[in-house]
């Protein structure tokens, strides 16, 4: 595995991660493992049906029983435009192919919109955990980024979904309303026995200056903390690219005691915001561009080394042909299954 990673990301990049000593010791964190549910969720207020569905999630796909997760998300047709998202793989217009891709790449679960899941869920709900994404940002609205609810929690329950997911745009004009609405949805989802996931994204034009602070480690860590505050069972977050944003956005919030510009320190700081790892942190795969193999390999390596629980790679996977998609997901899973790569 290490030799393969040397070839993909380079010897120096690999050593930069594996030979590093993080500022925050791993003993302070709840880390992924075969007994993760017993160590974390079991002591929470989640009811037995939520625990059952979490068990279904953590024991599905190629990463089954490891404490790590890989989820295939396909809400991009609404968020970014269907033609643009699927032009390189028009089969993704048909929801059947979304599920077939999820099964063939052996991911832990598939997350998508009401229309996609509802049209074919009866054929697949017993084969793979499904996660209903209840809100989206459509591409036609001229106003500032805003999530609209496309689905209700009862619809997720009726189709047999194991969990529900929602995006929070933290920093947007209606953030308070979003938090209130999603919090109520999550409370009801838990009552119905489903787990909950937040896409905890920062959205505000003022966050983009000389550097883009939408992926600053300190600010995304706070976003994770807010997501955890409304009882998200899992948080999806962008891979951190800069350590500090609060120094420019809100200096009163700045505290760099545990932050450096090393990727492991930045991602581990994000993990602190997830209640020190009690809420699993999944890194976003990001946009698809020139070198998806290298980018995804490095994301997974850093996520695992820092104590994260996996990835949610979308465009890097579904925009390719099946053979390439399987190859990429095999690499992802190989990294999380490798005994040569541990938590630093």
N, C-alpha and C positions, 0 to 999 in steps of 0.2 A: 504493500500500500504506500509506504513512504517513498519508494523509488518512483512509483507512478506519479505521486504528488510533486516530486522533484521535477519530473518531466513537464508537468502541467503548469505549475505556478513558479517554478524555479527553486534552486537550492537555497538561495538567500532568503526568499519569502518564507519558505518552510521553516528554516532555522529561526527566523525572526519571531515566529509564533511558538514553536515547540521548545526553544531554549529560553523563553522569557519567564520571569517571575513576577506575577501580577501584584499590584499594590494592595488589593483586597484579597485576603486569604480565603481559600475555598471552604474552610471549616465554618465560615459564617453563613454559608448558603445551603439551601435545600437543593440537592443535585439530582439529576435524572438517574433512574435505576429501575430494576425489575420490581422493586417494592415501593415505587414512588407514590402510588395511590394510597397505600397503607400508611406511609409516613406523612402525608400531607392532607389530601382530601378527606380521608377517613375521620380525622379529628375536627372537620369543619361542620358547618350547619347544613351541608348538602344532604338531601334525602336519599334513601336507598336506590331509587330509580336513576337519579343523577349519577351516583357511583357506578351503577350498572352500565350506563351509557358511556361513562368515562373508561370503564374497563373494556368495553367493546372497542372504543377508539384506540386505546393503548395496546390492545391485543389483536390488531388488524394490520394487514400489509406485511412487507418484508421486515419492518422494524418491530414487529410484534414482540412484546415481552421485554423490551430493552429500556423502556422509559423515554425513548425518543420517538418523534413524530415527523411525518412528511405529509402535508396536505396539499392536494391539487385544487387551487381556486380558479373558478371560471366565471367571474362577474364582469370581465373586461368589456364584453360587448355593450353593456350599459354604461360603464364608467368611461370608456375611451372610444366607443364607437365600434359596432360589429364589423363593418367592412374593413376598417383599419386593423382591428385586432386579429381578424381571421383571414386576411388576404393571402397570407403565406400558407394557410392550411384551412381551406374553406369547408372541410369536413366538420369543423367545430361549430358551424351553424346548426348542425343536427345534434341535439342533446345525447342521443345514443352514443355518439362518438366521444363525448366527454366522459361518460361512464366507462366505455371500452378503454380509453386512454388511461383512466385511473386504475382499472384492473390490471392492464398489461404493464404499467409502470410500478405496480405493487405499492402504491401509496397507502397511508393509514386511513384516509377519508377523502371525500370530494365535497367541495363547498361551491354553491352556485345560487342562482336566482330562483324565484318561485316558478317562473315559466319553464326554465330548463329542467329543474328537478321534478316539478309536478307532471310534466308531459310523459316521463318514462320511469318514475320512481318505483312503480309496482314491479318492474322487471329486475330492479337492481338493489332494492332496499335490504334484502336479506344477504347480499353478497359483499357489501361495503358500507361502512357508516356514511350517512349523508348529513350535511350541515347546510341549513337554509340561511342564506344571507338575506336579512330582512330589509335592509335599506341600501340605497345607491345614490350616486350623484349623476344625474342625466346630463348629456352633453349640450342640450338645447338652452338651458337656463342661462340668462345673461347676468344674473345676480352673483354675488360672491359664492364660493363653493358651499353647497348645502346638500345634505343628505335628505332624500325623501323616502318614506316607508312604502315599500312595494308589497309587503306581506305581513301577516299577523302570526302571532305565536301559535294559535290554534291550527293554522294551516300547516305549520311545521310538524306539530304533533300528529295531525291526521295523516300526513304522508309517511309517517314513521321515521322522521328525522331523529338522529341521535343528539344533535345540538343545533344551536342557532348562532349566527354571527352578525355583528353590526359594526359599522364604521363610526368612529367619533372624529370629527374635525375640530381638534382642540386649538383654540386661537381664533376660530371663525366668529362672525358676529353673533351667531345663535348658539354658541357652545353650551351655554347654561341650559337652554331648551333641549338640546341634543342629549346632554347628560341625564336630564330628568326623564325624557322619553325612553331612552335606552335602559336606564336603571329600572323603570317600571316593567319594561319588556322582559328584562333578565329575571326579575323577581317572579314573574308569571311563568317564564320558561323553566325555572328551577322547580316551581310548584308542579309543573307538568312532567318533570323528570328528565329534562334536557340540559346538557351542559351549555356554556356560553363562551363566546370568543369575541374579543374586541380587536378591530383593526385600529390601533391607537395612533392616528396620524395628525401631525401638526399642519395647520393651514392658515397662513396669514401672509399677505404680501410683504409686510414689514419684517418678516423673518428672513427674507432674502436680501442680503446686502453684498458686500464684497465676497463673502462666503455664504453658502446656503445653510441656514441654521435649522431647516426642517429636519435635518438628520444629525443635529448636534447631540452628543451623548447626554449632556446634562438636561436638556430640554425634553428629549424623548424619554429619558428616565422618569421625569415628572409626568409625562403623558401616560407612561405605564402605570405609575402610581395612582393616577386618577382612574384609569381603567380597572385596576385592582380594587379601588374603593367602591365600585358598583358591583363587585363580585363577579368580575370576569374570571372564568376558570382557566383561560388561556389568553395570552396577549400576542398579537402579531405586530411587529415593529420594523421600521426600516433599519437597514444595516448602518451603524454610525460612521460618519465620515469626518467629523470634526469634534474635538472634545467639548468645547464650551461655546454656548450661544448666549446664555444669560448675561455675560459680561457686557454685551452690546444691547441686548433687548431689555433686560431688567437687572441692573447691577446688584440690587438688593437681594436677588436670588442666587447670586454667584457664590459658589463654594467649590474650590478645586482641590480640596484636601486629598481626594482619592482618584483624581483624574490625571491622565497623561494622554498623549496623542497616540499611544500604542493601541492597536485595534482590540486586543484582549481586554485591556483596562476599560476602554470605552464600552464594549459590549457587556462587560461585567458590571459596570455602573448602571447600564440599562436594566440589568437583572436585579440590582438592588431595588429598583422601582417596582419590580414584580414581587414585592414582599420577600425579598432576599431569596427568590427562586421558588417560593411556595406556589406562585402562579407561573406555569411554564412560559418561557419566552421563545417564540418562533420568529426567525428572521425572514423578512421579505426577500424574494429572489430578485426583485427589481426588473427594470426594462430589459428587453432583449436587444443586444447590439453585437459588436465585433467579436468578442471573445467570451461567449457565455460559459464555456467549459472552465476556463481559468477563473472567471468571476464567481461562479457558483461553487467551485472547489474551495476557493479562499473563504467565501462566506460560511460554508459548512465547517471548515477547519477552525475558524475563529469562534464561531458559535459553540462548537463542541468544547474547545479548549477553555472558553470562558465560563461554561456551565449552562449554556442554553440548551433547549430541548428539541431543536430541529429547525426546519425551514418550511416556508410556503412558497414554492417556486411556481409562478404562473406563466408569464409570457416566455420565459426561457425554455419552457417545456412544450406548451401547446402550439407554439408557432412553428414547430419543426415537424418533420415527418416522423412516423412512429418509431423507426429504427433509431433515429437520433434522440428522440425523447426517452426511449428506454435506456439508451447508453448514458445519457445525462443522469437519469434517476438512479441507475445502477451505481454510478460514481457517488452520488449523494449518499445512498444507503451504505456503500462500502466504507465511506468515511465514518459514519456513525457506528458501524459494526466493528470497525478495526480496533484491535487490542493494542495497536502501536500508537494510537492517539487517545490520550486521556484528558481529564480536566486538570488544568494547571493549578 
